[in-house]
Amino acid sequence: MSLTYTAGSLVAARGREWVVLPESASDMLVLRPLGGSEDDIAAVFPAFEDVRPAEFAAPSPTDLGDQRAAGLLRTALRIGFRSGAGPFRSLASIAVEPRAYQLVPLLMALRQRTVRLLVSDDVGIGKTVEAGLIAKELLAQGEATRLAVLCSPALAEQWQGELREKFGIDAELVLASTVTRLERGLELGQSLFDKHPYTIISTDFIKSTRHREDFVRNCPDLVIVDEAHSCVAADDAGQGTASSSNQLRYELLRRVSADADRHLLLLTATPHSGKESAFRNLLGLVRPELATVNLETPAGRAKLAEYFVARKRADVRTYLTKEDGLSDDSLAERTAFPSDRWTKDEPYKLSPAYRALLDDAIAYARDRVQAAGEQGRREARVAWWSVIALLRSMVSSPAAAAQTLKTRSESAAARTAQEADVLGAPVAADSAENDRLEGMDVAPGAAESEEAGARLLKLSQRAAELVGPAEDAKLKALTKHLKSLIAEGYHPIVFCRYIPTAEYLATQLEGKLGKKTKIAAVTGTLSPQQRLERIEQLATESAEEAGDPAVRRVLIATDCLSEGVNLQHHFDAVVHYDLAWNPTRHDQREGRVDRYGQKRDQVRVITMFGEDNGIDGKVLEVLFAKHRQIKKDLGISVSVPDETASGVTDAVVEWLLLHGRQGSQESLFELDSHQESFERIEREWSSAAEREKTSQSKYAQRSIHPEEVAREVAAVRAALGGADEVRDFALEALRELDALVRDPRDESGDFTAQAGGAPAGLRDALAATLGGRLIEEDREIPFRTTPAVGRGEAALVRTDPAIGAIASYVLDSALDANTPGPRPARRCGVVTTDAVTIRTTLLLVRYRFHLTLPSRAGERQLVAEDARLLAYEGMPSRARWLDDDAAAALLAARASANTHEQLARNQIGRALDGLPDLAGHLTEYGTSLAAELDASHRRVRKANEEIVRGLKVVPQEPADVLGVYVYLPQQPASTVSGAEA
């Protein structure tokens, strides 16, 4: 007669111990190896295989380890956990240790039946990680089964890498360049959104009618929208290309959000953009009622706070401190954002030949605008945009000027004045709300007619003769600034407006910055994937020579890299070679390096401007001075409204055409013709700044109190440990296993190891994860602190396969005393130490829990494990139990004297013989732990009664005593009896 096994019980089969999982039936057992992962689950049929009840054997008193045995065994055990018993099912299976503040959106999400959030944290805080945490958790809990991320095509590969490397989500790219290949693999009538459960989709691609309808019909139950502000338009938006694209995206998202059961995460660092109606439309996507809620009332703001989180760096730079309302700073977390930006405006003056060329170009522009004005409105607008294209290229570089002067103006194809504005506007647009940055770095054209073309061709030939530092003073000044930054140890990015300028700089700078400086250019001529590859290639080339302190890297880039791409790991300074016509674009550029993960405490920023070209100085005087003053006064950066920037730059060009490059002595603000418009601009901008400042307090995140976050952070750290623990474990275990370890002890935390001297079992396990050839040839294995590693490298995170292989070997060898070769961890140990004053025993105990977790998809039955340290003073029969902190502190105790072998065996024998006396306390502790876990699940989901109803956490008895470690005082205290000593 076959036995019936309950979920969580232990059985012996196939020569090892297993845990019975809830999916088991009377005729088939679904088993997971004791201490194994979900990947090792197997089905066993008792009718055909020998299955019997198993008991976890007690440690052997003859198998003693040293002072490090307990810590190594505990960490090896915890690394093997892939699904803890706490309310966060996914944190044990991700390759990133989230900051405490990044758990706030996750806690907000778990309180909703259908997750709807607008996450508007500041640039560089980590919105991608916050979204990834929520997605991974919903998938792990079964609350979601499919995922789609909508983002710019330029960011698709970056999203794919983040999800794969940090969260173990392997998503398919759905782009214009991949859709044909993907559709070839579909069955008749099948949607690619059905075939591929996890997708990253280009917002430009999906807005086409055919694909939009397919996506809406087969939309996943979880959708993340990056840069969500670009998917809504203000109610008063015009008919330009950008607003039309925004409207198409808004219509798509409106239909996606109409399904009340669909999870939706909207991410943006700029939810307002100065337009209240656009902000309201964004809120309406989250919840329809938020579009009209009265945010001037406490009740309205409280309603919004359930779905909206917006924090600046200052809010999270230090977190979980007494200033946040906590009783102490024991969980305080300080996030290493750069403390400040060192900024400097660096002027340059044109060479005589370049001044003459610019004066002739301005004269041509003045003639064209005057002549066109007499021919009609269409001709006037075509001429206007052509002139702006000409002037912007002229002050960028000789290469950009030469290209523009011989290229036909886009606006020349317009049939009406309005169409000319739509076609020509991109040449002046540098705002944060551009529909996309793709194609914006192409040098524009300026020629509109054959007569104009002939005159411009001569100017083009003159521009081409001015290349090089002899006549190009701007290039000469850049070279000086870069040499200075390089000498101080910086790796700068140089941002340009146009492709010809970037390519020109890369060519001219080659060999001018020292033989040890690597230079690369990234522009819109490369696909998004090729851009990332070129950056990584530049980083790799310079890293190969990292031992030489003179090695530096310089990246020349257009604004195709100014939004979304993370560059903080490779670069730490920004040079604005071309002054943007909107300060917000400079914020975006600088935000690529000034963000979390930047190792420099101070990021350098240099803004170059031509003090005598008639344009840069005025833009700097009017737009940038105001922008910086607002940031200084309010402590926040406020996006410049589009109308403000375009109004100012229009005035600058008019002023230039009227007065010439030298201009009048009057300030631009003092000209009567522009006084009224500038006063209006001043009012609008100040109003936007005040609204932004008010919103910081009005919409501050209040739905989750720091105390609630602290409680969950403490629970997660107690169950899983931290990143430092994984690194220390890998270093110590590899050394104990006779691997050759080289630790440079630098700031990176990286180290290397050769496994040639390690036991065969470990070498085989590492070969399976890192490649057989690497192990056979005994090459160095790089262990890196970043989760993004290449073939043959290991990441120092708990989910890396190589770390898992080391942990499994340490655990298995500790459990099997017959394992040949070194065994770093042992299940018993006796240490004489001055860390205790009385005989103290530490127990490493594994608890198993049977969880019943309700969800939208029905109840889920799970078995989870937890490892705990328990310690008591004295003999087992009269044990005085220590608290959890005191028990954990024993792991740091070090031997202060040798322990006689026979004494050690006697002491450990007493401890093992006394285990039955401890059974009652171990059971009581397990019951208490189950109650804590139950309360934690209910607390995290306290706003969702439906999810909490039916929740159960039941401990499986008996608990497994994995390790017993006795700590003896160096000189027994006089109060200790001989029996206890």
N, C-alpha and C positions, 0 to 999 in steps of 0.2 A: 504494500500500500504506500503510495507516494505521500510525502509530507507537504503541507501547505506553508509557504514562507511569507511573512509579512514584509511590506516595503521597508527597507532600511536594515533588515536582518542580514547576518553574515552566513555565507555558504562556502563550502570547499568544493571545487570542481577544476578539472584540467590541471591539477597540480598547484593551484594558487587559491587565495581567498578573494571572494567577490561580495559586493553589496547588491542586494535585491532591489530592483527599481519598480516603481508603481505600475509600469506597463505590463508587468508579468501576469500570466494566467496560470491556471492549475496544471496545464500540460506543457507550458513553455515559460521559462524564466528569462527575463531580460536583466542582464547583469553588467555591472561596471566593476572593474578591478579595484580592490581596496587601495585607495590613494591614487587611482588612475583618473583619466580624463574622459570626456564625452566621446572622444575619438576611439576609445578602447572598448566601447560597449559591445556585448556579444549576446546572442540568443542561445540558450541551452535547453535541450529537451530531456527532462529527468527520466523518461521512459527508456531512453537510449544511452544516456551517459550517467556516470556515477556522480550524484550530487548529495551532499550531506551537510548537516548543520556544522558551523565552524565557530570556534571561540578564539579570540585573539590571545595568543600566548603571552605570558608575562616575560619580562626581560630576564636574561641569564646573568647571575652574579659573577660569572667568570669572564664576561665580555665587557671589560671596563674601558671607557674612553677618557680623554683628558678634559680640561676646562672648557674647551670649545665645542664639545660634543653636543650639548643641549641646544645651543644656538643654531648650529648647522642643521641639526635634525628638524628643529621647528621651522626654519626657513625653507628647507627642502620640502617639508610637508605642505606649507602654505603656498608655495609656488605651484604645487600640483592641483590646488583648488581652482576650478573653473567656474563654479557657481556657488557663491557663499549663501548662507542661510538668511542674510539680511534682506532689506527691502529693495536693494539695488542688485538685480540679477546679473548685470553685465560688467560691473567694475572689475571683477576678477579676470575677465577675458579680454581686456583692452590693453593696448601697448602704450598708454600714456597715463601719467598720474595727474589728474585734473587739479587745478588750483581750487581752493575752497570756494572762492566766489563763483567759479564756473559751475558749481553744483546748484546754484540758486535757480536758474531756468529749469533744471531737471526736477527740482523739488516742486516748482510751480506746475510743471507738466504733469507730474504724478498725482496732482490733486484734481485733475480734470478727467472726466470720462472720455471726452474727445479733446485732444490736445490742440489748442489754438493759442499761439504766442507770437508777439511781435518783439523780437530781440534787437535792441538798438544800442548795444554797448559801443563804446568808443572804438575808433580804429586801433587795432593792435592788441585789444584785450583778449580776443580769442573766441569770436562768435562761431567759427567753424568747429572748434572743439565742443562748444556748448551745444550746437546742433547735433554733432556726432554722438554725444553722450545720450541725448534724448532719443535719437533714432535707434541706437544700439539697444537701449533699455526697452523701448517699445517692441522691438523685434524679439528680444530675449524673453519678454513676458508673454509674447503671443498677442499683444494688443495691435500689432501691425504685422503684415506678412510681406508687403512689397513697398519699395521706396523709390521715389524720383526726386532728383535734385535739379532744379532749373537755375541755370547760371549763364554768365557770358561765355562764349566759346573760348575766350582767352584764358578762362579760369577752370575749364573743364578738367584738364589733366591734373591740375593742382588739387581739385576736389577729389578726383579719383585716387590720387596718391595718399591724401589725408585719410580717406575712408578705409583704404586697404591697409596702410601701414599702422595706423593708430587704432582702428576699430574692427579690423578683420572683415570688412564689408567689401566684397569684390564687385564693383559696379561697372556696367558696360557704358561706354561713351556713345551717345546718340547725337551725332553732329552731321552737318552736310557732307563731310568727307567720309563718314562711316556708315551712313544709312543704307547705301546700296549694298554693301557687303552684308549688313545685318539682315536686310530684307530677303537676300538670296537664300538664307538659311531657314526661312519661315515655311510652315506647312500652309496648305490652301486655307484661306480664311483666318489665319492666325495673325494676331497683332504682335509686333515686336515688344510692346509693353507688357504683354502677357507672357511671352517666352522668356524675357529677361526680367527677373523680379526686382533687380536693383539697377537703376539707370541714372546717368548724369546727362542732362539734356540741354542743348543750346537754346536759350530763349529766342534767339534770332531764327533758328531753324524751326522751332515748334510753332511759331506764330503764323506760318503758312497754312492756308485753309485745309489742305488734305491732311497734313500731319496733326493740325490742331484738333480736328474732329476725331481722328483716331485716338489721340491722347485723352480727350475728354471721355470718350466711350470706355476706354480701358485704363483709366487713371488709377494708379496705386492708392492704397489707403493711407499712405504717409507721403506728403509732399513738402520739400524744403525749397524755399525761393531765396536765392542770394541776390544782394543789391535790389531789394524789393522796391525801393523808391523809384527805380527806373520802370516799374511795371504799373505805375498809376500816373495820371495826368491831372492837373488842376482843372476845375470846371471852366475856368476862363482861358484855358490854353488855346494858342492859335492853331493854325493848320500846317505848321512846319513838319519836316520829316521826323524830328525827334518826338513831337507830341503825337503824331499819327502812330508811330511805332509803340509809344507808351500806351496809347488807347487800345491797340490790338492786344498787347500783353495784358492790359487791365481786363479786357473782355474775356480772355482766356482764364485768368485767375478768378474772375467773378463766377464763371461757370464751374470751375474746380471747387471753389469754396462753397458753392450752393449745396453740396452734399454735407449735411449736418454731421455725418458720422466720419468724415474724412479728417485725419490729423493734418494740420497745416502750420508750418513754421516759417515766418517771414523774417529775414535778416537784413538789416541796413544800419549803417552808422549815421545816416542823415535822414531821419523819418520826416522832418518838417520841410527842409529846403525853402523855408520862408513862405510857404503857401499852405494856408490852413485847409483849403478844400482838398488838396492832394493828400494831406495828412489824414483827413477824415475819410477819404476814399480808401486809404490804406487800412485804417481801423475797421472800416466796414467789411473788408475781406476777412478779418479775424473773427468778428462777430457783427452781424448786421446792426444790432442795437447800438454799438459803439460809434457808429457814424453820426448819430444824433444825440448821444448822451451829453448832458450838461457838465462840462469839465470844470466849471467855476464852482460847483458845489462839492462838499466833502464826499457825498454819496456817489457822485459821478466819478470822482477821482479814485475812490475805493473800488468801483466797478472796473475801471480801466486797469488798476494795479494788478488785477487777477490775470491779465493777459499781456501786460506790457512791462518790459524791463529795459531801463536805459541808465547806464552808469558811465561816468568818466574815470580816467585813470586815478584821479585823486581819491575817488570813492573806494578803490580796491588796492591801492598801492600798499597799504597796511590794512589787514582785515582780521577779524576775530580777536580784537584787543579789548581792553577795559573801556576804551573810548566807544566801542560798539555796544556797550552795555553788558559785557561779560564780567564775571567775578575776578578773573585773572588773565594773564597773557600766555598761559600754557599752550594754547593752540594757535597763537598769533602767527600769521603768515604774511611775509613781506615779499611782494612781487617785484622782480628786478627790471622795471621799466627804466629806460634812460632817465636820469633825473632832470635833464634839461637839454635844450638845443643851443649850441653855440652858433650864433648867426652873425653874418657880416655881409654888408653890401660892398662890392668891389667894383669901382668904376674903371672904364678904359676910354681912351680917346682914339678916334679914327686917324688913320694915316692920311697925309695930304691927298694921295691918289684916290683913296676910298671916299674921302670927304667930297672930292670933286664929282665922283660917280654918283654919290647919294644926292648931291645938289642937283645934278642933271636929271636924276630919276624923279625928284620932287617937282622939278620944273615941268617934266613931262606929265606927271600926275595932275598938276594944277591945270595944265592946258587941256587934258582929256576930260576932267570933270567939268570945266567951264564949257567946253565945246559940246559935251553930251547933254548938259543942262538945257541947251538951246534946241536940242533935237527931240526932246520928249522924255517922259518919266521912265519908260523902259530903258532907254539909252543911258539915262542918268544913273539908274541903279546898277546896270551892267558895269559902267565905268567906275562907280563907287567901289564895288567889290573887287574889281580888277586892280584898282589902286591900292586897296588894303593888302591884297595878296602880294603886290609888288613891294610895298614898304616893309611888310613883315619878313619876307624872304631876304630883302636887301640888308636888314640889320641882323639876320641870322648868320649868314656866311656867304662868301663869294660863290660857293658851289650851289647853294640854294637859290641865290640871286640869278645865276646863269641859267639854271633850270627853269625858273619861273618866267624869266624874260623871253624865253623862246617857246613857251608852252601856251596853248590857247586857253583862255579863261573858261571855266565851267559855266559861269553865268552868261557867257556870250550865246549859248544855245537857247536861252529863255525867250519865250514869246511875249511875256508880259512882265511888268515891273514886279508884281507879286512873285512870279516864278523865278525871276532873277534873285530876289531876296532869299527864296528857299534854296536855290542852287549855290548862291554866293556866301550865305551866312557862315558855313563851317570854317571859312578862312579866318574868321575873327573869334570863333567859339573856343573858349578854354574852360568852360564851366564844369561843375561836378555833375550836371544833369545831362551831359551829352548822351545821345542814344547809345553810342558805342564809340570806342576809341580806335576800332579797326579802320584803317584807311585815313585816319586823321593826320598822319605824319607824312603823307605824300605832298611833295612841293606843289603848290597851286599854280595855275596859269594866270597870265596877266594880259595876254594879247587878245583883242576883240575884233580886229579888222586887219586887212593886209597893210594898210597905210601905217597903222600903229605897230604892226608886227615888224616892219622894216626898221622903224626907229628903235624898237626894243631890242632887235637883234644886234644892233651896234652896241647898245648898253651891255648886252649879254657877253659879247666878245671882250669888252673892257673888264667885266666882272671876272671872267675866266683868267684874266692876266694877273689878278690880285691874290691868287692862292698862295699860301705859305706865310710864315711869320714876318717876312720882310715888309709886306704891305698890309697884312691882316693883323692889326694890333690886338684884336679880340683873341685870336688864337695864341698870340704871344703871351697875353695876360693869363690865359687859361693854363698854359704850360708852366708859368711861374707858380700859380696857385696849386696845381697838382704836385709839383715838386715839393712844395712846402708841406702839403698834407702827407705825402709819401714819406718824407723825412721824419714826420712825427708818428709814423706807424699806421696811418689810416689807409683804408681801401675804399676809394671814392667811386660814386656813380655820377656821371655827367649826363644831365638831361637836356635834350635838344627838342626843337619843335618839328624839324623836318628830316626825312631820310637822307637827302644829299648832305646835310650838315653833319649828321652822325657818321656817315661813311667817310666824309672829308676829314673829320677829326681823327678817326681811327687810323687813317692813312698817314696824316701829318704827325701824329703823336708817336707813331711806331719808332722806337729807338731813341726818342727824345727824353724819356723819363727814366733812363737807366736800363742796363741789360737785364736786371732782375725783375723788371716790372712787366707783367703780362697784361695785354690789352685786348679787349673784344668789343664788338658792336652788336647790338640787338635792336632791330627795327621791325616795322610792319611787313617787310619783305619776307620775313620768316613766319612760319605757322606758329601758333601758340606752343605746340610741343617742341618745335625746333628752338624756340626762344629759351625754354627751360633747359633744353639739352646744351645749348651754347653756354648758358650761365654755369651749369654744373661742370662743363668741360673747362671753363676758365678757373673755377674753384679747384677742380682736381689738379690742373696743371700747376697752380701755385702751391697747392698742398703738398705735392710731391717734393717740393724744394723747401718745405716749411722749416727745415732745420737751419736754413740760411735766413738770418734776421732781415736781410735786405729784400727778400721776395715780397712783392706787392701785386695786387690786381686792380685794374681800372676798367670799369664798364662804361661804355658809351651807349646811351639808350634814348629812344624817343618815348613819347607818352604812351606807347603801347604797353609799357611796363609800369605806368604811374598808378594803376588801380588794381587792387586785389592780389597781386603777386607778392609773395613773401621773400624778401631779400636780406633780412636782418642777420642771417647766419654767415653771410659772405661779405657784407659791406657795412660801413659805419660812417660814411660821410656822403653828402650830396652837394653837387655843384649845379646850379641852375644856369646853364650856358645861355639859353634863350629865355628871356623874361616872359612868363605867361601873361596873358591879358586878364587873368582872374586869379587872385591870391589863393583861391580854393584849390586850384591845380597844383600849386606849390605845396600845400598841405598834403595832397595826395601823394606827390612824389616823395616827400620827406617821410610820410607814413610807411613807405615800403621798408625803411631801415629803422625808424624810430618806433619800435614796437616790442612786445614781450618776446624774450629770447635774444635780444641784442645784448652782447657782452660788454659793450662800451657803456660807461655811465653817462658819457656826454657825446652826443652825435654832432658832428660839425656840418654846418650849412653855409655855403657861399652863394650869394646871388650876384651875378655879373650884370652890369648894365652900362650902356653907352651914354656917357654924360653929355655928348655933343651930337647925338644922332637925331635929336628932336622928338623922339618917341619914348624911349625907355625911361628917361628922367621924369617925364610927366606921368607916365603910368605908375612909376614908383612913388612919386610925390602924392598922387591923388588916391590910388587904390590901395597900395601896400601900406602906406603910412596909416591910413584909416583902419585897415584890417588889423594891423599890429597893435594899434591903440586900443581897439575893442578887446582884443585878446588880453592885453595887459590890464585893462580896467576890470573886465569881468572874469578873467581866469579861464575863459573858454574860447575856442575858435568858432566863429560864426561864418557859415557859408555866405559868400557874396551873392546876392540876388542877380540873376541873369540880366535883368533890365538895368540894374545899376552898373554892372561891368560894361555892357554894350553901350550904355549912355556915355560913360566916361571915355571909352576908347573912340567912339564916334567923334566926341568933342576934341580929343587929342589929334585925330587925323585932320579934322576941319581946321584946327588951330595951326597945324603944321603946313597945310596947303595955303593958309592965309598969310602966315608970317614967315614961312621958310624954316630951315633947320635952326638958324640962330634965334629966330623968334624975337618977340618984344621983351621988354624988361618986366612986363606984368606977369604975375602968377596966373596960371590957368583959372584958378578960383576967382580971380579979381576981374576977369573979363565980363563986361556987362551982358554980352550976348549969351553967356552960359551961366550967369549968376543964378537965375531962377531954377534952371534944371539941376544945377549942383545942389542948391538948397533942398530941392525935392528928393534928390538921391540921398543926401545926408539924412533927411527925416526917415526915408524908407529903410535905410541900412540900420540906423539907430533903433528904429522900431523892431526890426528883425532881431537885433541883438538883445533888446529887452525881452522879447517873446522867448528867445532861447534861454536867457537867464531865468526867467520865470518858470519855464518848463522844467528846468533842472530840479527845482524844488517842488513844483506842482506834480510832476510825474515821477518823482523819486520812487525807487523800488521799496515798497513797504509791505508787500504781501508775505514776505518771508523774513522773519527776524534773524539777525546774526546768531542768536542763541540756538535757534533751531538748526542752523547750518552747523554750528559747532558740535552739537550733539551727534549729528550724523557723521561728521568728519572723524570724530573720536571713535565711533563704532567701526567705520571702514578701516581706519588705521590699525585698530586693535585686531581686526580679522585678517587683513591682507598685508600689513606692513607697508613700507615705502620703497621708493626707488633706491635710496642709499643702502637699504638692507640687501637688495638684489645684487648690487655691485660688490659689497663687502663679502657676501656669500660666494659669488663666483670667484673672486680673487682667492679667498681662503681655501675653498674646496679644490680649485685647480692646483694650488700649491701643495695641498695635502695629498693630492692624487698624482704627484710627481710630474706635473706638466711644467714646462719652462715658461715662467711668467715674467714679462717685462712691464713694469708700471712706471711710466715717466713722471708720475705725481705732478702733472701740470693741471691747469685750470679745466681742461677738457674732460677729465675723468676717464678717458679712454685708456685701454691697455691692450697688450697682445699676449698670446699664449701659444706654445707649440705642444701638441698632445702626444708626441712620439714616445715619451716615457710613461704615459698614463696606462692604466689597465686596459686590456683588450676590449672589455665590455664597454667602457666609456668611449674608446676610439671608434668602435663600431657604431655606437649611438650618434656620435658627432659626425661620422662619415655620412650617415643617412640624412642629416639635416644640412651639412655644409658642403658635401661633395667628397667622394672617396679619394680623389686625387690629392686634394688638399691635405688630408690626413695621412695618406700613404707616403707622400713626399715630405711629411713633417714640416709643412710651411707654417708661417706665423698666422694665427687666427686673430683678426682685429675684433675687439669687443668695444662697442661704441655706446655712448650715452644717448644718442639719438635713435629713435625707432626706425628711421629711414636708412637702411643698410643695403649694401649690394650683395651679390653672390659671394659666398665664402666669408661673410662677415656675420657677427652676432650682435644683436642689440641688447643692452643691459636693462631689459624689461622682463617681467615675469612671464609674458606670453611668447617670448622668442623661443623657437624650437630647440636651439642649442642650449639655452638656459634651462629649458624643461628637461633636456637629456641629462645635464649635469645633476639637476635636482633629483631626477628619477634614480640615477645611479647612486647618489648619496643615500637616498631613502632606502632603496632596495638592499644596498650593501649593509646598511645599519640593521635591517630586519633579518638579514641572512648572515649569521656568523661564519658560515663556510665560504663566503665570497673570497676568492684569492686576491692578493695584493692589498694595497693600503685601503683603509676604511675610515674616512674622516669623521663620520658621525657614529656614535655608539648609543645604545639604549640605556646604558648605566654609566655612572661616573662618581668618583669620590674626590673632592677637592679640599685641601686645607688652605684656608684663606683668612685674611684679616677683615674681610667684608662682613663677617658674621661674628657674633659674640656667643652664640649658642647653636647647637647642632640643628641645622635647617635642611629640609628636604624639598626639592623642586620636582614637580610632576609635569610631564608633557602629556596632555590628555586630548584624545580626539573624540568629539561628540558628533553623532549623526542625528538628523532631524527629518521627520516626514512632514512635508509642507502641503497644505491644501490652499491653493491661491486662486481665488475667483478672478475672472477677467471678462471682457466683452465677448470673448469666444467661448466662454464656459469655464468650468473648473479645470485646473491643472494640478496634477499630483507630481511632486518632486521629492527627491532625496538630496539633502545638502549636508555638507560637513563643515566643522569648525574646529580649530585647534586652540587650546587654551593652556596657559601656565598656571598651576596652582602650587602654593608653597605652605609648609607648616613648620613650626618650631617644635622641638622635643621629639618624643617617641610617638609612633602611630596611635597607640591606645590613648594618649593624652595630648593629641595634636592641638596646637594653637595656630589657627589658620591666619595667614597674612593676606593683606588686600592685593588686588591685581597689580598695582604699580610696584609694590615691594617684591612680588614674585618675578616680574619682568626684570627688575633691577639686578637680580641674581645672575642673569646671563652675562653681565659685565664683570662679574667677580673673577679675579685672577688668583692663581695659586701663589701663596706667599711662602710656602714651605713644601717639602716633599711629603708624600703620604706613604707609609709603609704598606707594602702589598697585602700582607695578612690583615692589617687593620682595615684597609679598604674593603677587603672581601667580607670581613665581619660586619662592617657598617652597612654595606649594601645588602647583605643577607638579611639583617634586621629589618631594613626598610622594605624589602620585597616580602618578607614574612608578614609584615604588618599591613599589606595592601587590603586584605579582607576587612580590617578595622576601619578603613577609609571609604568603603563602598557606599555607606550611607551618605557621607558628605558629597561624594562624587555624583550620586544620584540627585541629591538636593541641589547641587550646583547646576546640573543639567536642566532640572525643572525650572530653576530661576532663570537660566540662560534662555530657555524656550519662551518664558514669559516676557523677557526683555525683547526678544526677537518679535514676538507677537505684538507687543506694544509699539515697537519700531515700525512694523508694517502698517499698523493702524494710524500711527502718528503721521507718517509720510503721506498717507492717503486720506487724511482725516476729513477732507472736504468732499470725499466721494463715498458716500455710504454704500452705494451699490457695489463698489469694488471691495469694500471691507467686509460686507456681509458674507459669512461662510468661511472666513479665513481661519486656518488652524495651523499651529506649530506644535508637533508632538515629538518629544525626545525619544530616541531608540535606545533601549537599555540592553546590556550594560555599556558604559563608555569604554573606549580602548585606552589603556595606559601604555603609551608608546615609550616613555622614558622616565627613569627614576635617577635623580642626581642628589647626592648627599654633600653638603657643605659643612666642614668641621672648622671650628675656631682654632686659630693657631695656638692660643693658650686658653683652654676652657675656662669660662668664667667661674668664679668661686661659688656662685649660686647654683651651678649646674651639677646635678648628682652624677655619680660615677656611671650609673646605668645610662643616663642620657648622653654623657660625653663619649 
